[in-house]
Amino acid sequence: MADYKIETMTASDVRTAVNWAGREGWNPGLHDAETFFVADNSGFFKGTLAGEIIATGSAVIYDDSYAFCGLYIVAPEHRGKGYGLALTKTRLAYCGDRNVGIDGVLENVRIYERIGYKPCYENCRFEGEAKAEAHDAGAVHAITAADFDAIRAYDRLCFPAHRDAFLKAWLGQGDARAVCFKEDGVVTGYAVRRKCLEGHKVGPLFADDAHVAETLFGALQADIEGEKIILDTPENNPEAIRLATLHGMKKVFATARMYQKGLPDIRTGQIFGITTFELG
């Protein structure tokens, strides 16, 4: 591995990694490269041989105590040679003593355990066809700049750290809709839908209860009726799984949500859809 180098990615490199994700069948969002890079522009790494990228991975630091690793891909012809493990060790060194999360491929859970990750639950991907159904439209509002502080505060209940730069980019990305549910002027849930290579993904979907989640999810389907819609649901919230199945969605695969230091103190019962497998 003498010619193997691990370096920090540029914005252009991250676009390459997201393109690789598309080839792997991960169905990334059309603007994932730009929005991901905003989260931590020093947290994306590439492994190169003779100047050619052969491995990618992210290690996004959110604050002094939390980070998340993802976007881990090794070119097929270079798998099983130790390049990916070397990249992962670099990413973990970058994260330092923080609690680090991943969404790991189920068949590789034992490998992740050997480098310190502990499985906590599964995140299940559900796919279906968007339907224009009746919902409590009066309580659903498009998110504006004036809502940011309230959305930021709500997001922190369901995510282990504030993520201001990423959240602003995520809410404002192109080819997307961002909506919140308000009761007496108070935000009790929010959701984002983004266009992907195939169909649309909803994430995050955070809500006080199943009614709010159902309303937000319904609101994000009305204008894309008949198109593919995708929701990544945590199995440790049974109401999230129920929401997907009630909409006739089918489970297509799952990942293992794992952490280096155990499950963070967040409101798991309010998480009906995670943001992404790549950034948590």
N, C-alpha and C positions, 0 to 999 in steps of 0.2 A: 504493500500500500504506500510505497515511498512517493509515488507521483500523485497520490490522492490529496486534494486540498479541500478544506472546509472554510467557506467564506460567508459573509453576510450578503443577503440578496439585495439587489436594487428593485425598484418598482417594476422594471421591465422583466426581471427574473421572476417576480411573483406572478406576473401574467403568464409566464411560461409554466409555472407550477400549477396554476389554475387550469391551463389548457391540458396539462397532463391529467389533472383530476377529471376533466371531461372525458378523456380517452379511457380512464379507468372505470367509467360508468357512474361517477359520483354526481353527475348532473349539477354542476355549479351554477350559481346565479350569473347573469350577464355582467354584473358590476362587482363581483366578488373580489377581484384582484385589487381594485382601488380601495374598496371599503375595508378589506382585511389589512392592507398595508398601513392604513391610517391608525389602526389599533396599536401598533408598535413597530415603527419603521426600522428598528434594529433587531427585531425578533424573528426574522425569516432567514433561513440558512440553506446553503446549497453545497453539495459535494461535487467536485469536478475532477475529471481525469483529462489531461492534455487540453485544458481549457473548456471541455465539454461538460455540461451539467449531467450528472448521472443519478443524483439523489436530491430530494427537497424535504424540507420540514420547517414548521413554525414553532415558535416558543414565545407566545405573546405574554408579556408582563403587564398586569393590570394595576397592581399596587405593590406595597412592600410585603404583602403576605400571600398573594394569589397570582398564578400564571396558568396558561393552558397551552398544551402542545397539540399540533395537528398538521394537516397537509403533508403527511409523511408518505412519500412515494420514492421507490427506487426503480430505476429503469429495469425492465424485465431481464435483460441480458446480464445485468450486474447484481442480481439478487443472490443471497446466500453466500456472499463473499466478505461480509463484515463491514461494508461501506455504510449501510444503514445504521448499524449499531454505533459506529464511530460518530455519525451525525447526531444520533440521539444523545450520546454522552456529552457532546458539545452543547446541545440544546438544554440539557438538564443543568450543566454547569452555568449556563447563562441565567437560568431561573434561580440559581442559588438555593437558599433555604426555604423558599416559598412552598406552599401547598400547590402542587401541580396536578392538573386534571388532563385526562384524555378521553376520547371516545375510541376505544380499541376494537379492532376486528375480533370477533368472538373466538376464532380458532387460534388467535395469538395471545390469549389471555395469560397463559402460563409464561410466555416470553416476557410480557410486561411485568408480571409478578416478580420475575427474577431481577428486574431493575428497579424494584421498589414500589410499583403501583399496586393498589388494593382495589379489587372489584367491589362496587357498591350497588349497582342496579343496571338494568339494560335500558337503552333508548331505542324505541321501535319506530321504524319508518312505515308510515301508512300512505297509500296512494289511492286516489279515487277521481271521480269526475265532478267538477264543480256544478252546483245546482243553485238556481235562483229560488230561494225559499223565503217565506215570510220571517221577518225578525223585527226586533224592537228598534227600528231605524232611528227613532227620535233621540235615543240615548247614545248613538254612535256619531263621533265627530272626527273629521280629518284632523290629524295632528299638525299644529302650526308652531312657529317659533315661540309663541307665547306660552305654549304648553310644556316647553322643554324641562323646566325645573320640576314640574309635577311628574313628568315621565321619568326623569332621572331618578327621582326619589322612589317611584314605584319599581323601576327596574332593579334598584339596589335590594329590594325585598327578596327578589327571586334570583339574583345573580351575586356571586360572592364578593364583588368589588364594584366601585364606580368605574365606568368606562366611557367617559364623556366624549372624547374625540371620535371613538368608534360609533357611539350612539348617534351623534349628530350626523355622521356620514351615512349610517344605516337608515335613519329615518328619512334622509333627504336624497337617497340614491334614485337614479333614473329607473324607469320601467317598474315602479313599485307603488304600493299604497300603504300608508301608515295611519291607523285609526285608534281612537281610544274610546272607552266607555265612561261616561260621566253621570254621577248621581248627585243632584243638588250642587253641581259645579265641581265635585270631587272625582278625580280619576280613580276608577276601581278596576281598571284593566286596560291593556293596550296590545296591539298586534301589528305586525308588518308582513306584507306579501310582496315577494320579489319574483320577477320573471327569470326563468332558468333556461338552460339549453332545451329542456323539455318541460313544458308546463310551468307551474308556479309553486313556490314553497312558501308556507306561512311559518314565520318564526322571527322573533319570539311570539308566543301567545301566552301572555301572563294575565291572570284574572282572579278576582276575589272568590268566585264560585263558578259552578258549571253553567249557570244561566248567563253570566257575563261572557264567559268563554264561548258559549254557543252563539250568542248574539254577535260577537266580534267575528267569529269564524264564518257565520252566515253572511255578514256584511261584506266580507272579502271575496265572496263567491258570485255575488249577483251580476257583476259586469264581465265575468269570464265563464259564464255558463257553458258547459260542454267541454271545457278544457281540463287538462290534467291538473290536479291540486295535490299537494304533498304536505304532510304534517309529521314532524319527528316528535314523538311523545314519550315521556318518561314513564316506565312501568311502575315506579313507586308512587304515581298518582293514578289510582284506578279510574278516576273521573276523566282523565285525559284519554285513556284507552277507550273508555265508554263513548266519549265524544266522537272519536274517529270511527268506531264501529257503527254508531248510530247514523253516521253519514254514509254508510255503505262502503267505507274505505277498506282496503285489504293490506295486511301487513306484508311487506316485501323483504325486509331484513332488519337486523338489529345490531347494535354495537354495545360494548361493555363500557359504561361510564366508570372510570377508575380514578383514584386520587392517591397521591403520595402520602398524605397525612389524614386521610379519612374525609367523610362527607362534610362539606362546609355547612355552616348554620344559616340556611336559607329556607324560605317558605315553599317547600316542595309541593304542598297541596294547591299552590297557586300557579304552578308551572304546567300548562297544558300543551305547550310546544316549545322546545328549546330553540335557541337562535340558530346555531349551525353545529354540525359535527366537527368542523375545523377549529372554531374559536370558542366553543362552549355555549 
